[in-house]
Amino acid sequence: MEDEQVEARAALVKFAAFAVVIAVVLALVTFMLVRALGLTGDTDDGSHRSEAATSTPSQLPTVAITSGEASASPTPSATPTPTPAQGIQLTAPAQAGAGSRVTLTGQYPGADGVTLQVQRMTGTTWGSFAGVTVTVHGGAFSTYIITSQRGAASFRLLDPTTGQASNVVQVTIG
């Protein structure tokens, strides 16, 4: 009888050790996937945002979605637009599908840590695009927006501390 209890305890210890090993392996795999996908939510300003695991020098903002029909159309590759010789230099794709990601990238030399505001032309007035902002890191920035409003859309970035605006980029949404 005692031999059976000893064997039962040994089997239970082996099972518990096996379960611990499996749990540790699963935790490590999950940790590596979260890090690889950039889902840590850590940002420089202490807020929590989802960010892509890329080599871009800035954080990606919370997605801004405007009214309209959503579409699963892929975004065409980015086409650079003319930029001014100095100041905020902005590039964007010439076309994007409704409801797809529109990536806005560029440079703002000597302005590390400055937060820029994404603006869209509505009628004859520039206004904040759903509160989306991007912070300059290493003289460069990268962010994205999502809109379902079809047609030609003009965007720019504004440095609210100096009032300086980037060049205007036009993106055809549809």
N, C-alpha and C positions, 0 to 999 in steps of 0.2 A: 504494500500500500504506500509506504514511504517512497519507494522507487518511482511509483506512478506520479506522486506529487512533485518530486524532483524533476521528472521529465516534463510535467505540465508547466512548472515554473520556467524551466529552460525554454520551452516552446513559446511561452508568453513573453519572455525577455527577448527572444529572437524576433518575434512579431513586432514588439514595441520598437526595437532598434531598427527594423526594416521600415516601419511607418515613419520614424524620425528622419531617416535617410531620404525617403521619398518626399517628405514635406520640405526638407532643406533644398533638394534638387528643384522642386516646383517653385519655391521662393526665389531661388537664383535665376531660373529661367524667366520668371515674371519680371524680376528686377531688370534683367538685361533687355527684355522686350520694351519695357517702359522707357528706359534710357535711350534705346536705339530709335524709338519712335518719337522721342522728344516730348513725352507726356508728363514730365516732372512737374510742370506748372510753376517753376521757379523763374522769377524775373528780378531785375535789378531794383525795382521800386517796391518790392515786397508784395505786389499784387499777384494774383494767380491767373495765368493765361495759358492756353494751349499754344505751343510753338513747334514748328517743324524742325526736325533735326537736320539742319543744313549748315553750310559754312557762311551764311549771310551774317553780317555784323550786327544786326539789330533784331529786336523781338518782333513777333507778329502780333497784331492786336486781335481783340475779340472781333469776330466777323460782324459786319454791318450788312443787313439784308433790307433792301427797300421794297416797297410794294410792287406787285406785278407778278406775272407767271414765272415760275421757276422752270429751268430746263437743264438737262444733263449734258448740254453741248460742251465739248472740250474747248479750252481757251487756245487760240492760235499762238504761235511763238511770238515773243516780244519783238517789236520793231522800234528801234530808237527814234526819238523825236529830237528836233533841234533844241539845243540848250544854250543858255546865256554863257558868256565867257567867265563870269564870276557869280557867286551867290549859290542859290539852291538850284541844282541841275536835276531835272526829273525825266524819267523815261517810263513808257507804258506800252502795252500792245496796241496795235491799230484797231483790232477787232476782238470781241469777246462774246461768247454765248450768253444769252440771258440767264441769270442765276448762277453763272460760273465765276470762278476766281479771276479777278483783274489785279495783277501784280504791279505795284508802283515801286520803282527803285530809283536810286540816284545818289548824288553826292552833295555834301554841304561842307566844304573844306574849312577846318578850324572851328567847327561848331559842335564838338563832342559834348554829349549830354543835353543838347538842346532838343526840346520836344516840338515837333512840327504837327500842324493840324491839316488833315486832308479836307479839301474844299471842292465843291461841285458848283458849277454855274447853273443857276436856276433863273430863267428869264434873262435879266440883265444884272443879277446880283450874285455874288459869291457867298456861299453859306457852308457851314461845317457839314461834312458828310457823316451823318449819324454819330458824331462825336469821336470818330476814329483819329488816333494820333500815332505818331511813330517817333522814336528817340534816335538821334544820330549817334553812331558809334564808329570811331576810327574814320570820321569824315564821310561815312556812307550810311545809307538807310535802305530798308526794304520792308514793305508792308503789303497788304492786299485788302481789297474790298469786294463785296458781292452785291450786284444790283440786277434787278429784273426789269427795270425801265428801259424799254427798247428805243433805239435811235442813237443819234450822235450825242455824246456826253463830253463835256469839258471838265478836266480836273486840274488842280494845282495843289501845292503844299504851301502853307503859310507859317512863318516864324512869328508867333504872336508877341514875342518880346521885342522884336525890332520892326515888325510890320513888313518885313521883306517877304516877297512871294516868289515861288519858282516860276519857270516857264510853264505855259499851259500845254497840256497834252489832250488830244481828242481821241476818244475811243468810241467806236461804233458798236453798240450793244444790240445783239439780235441773233 
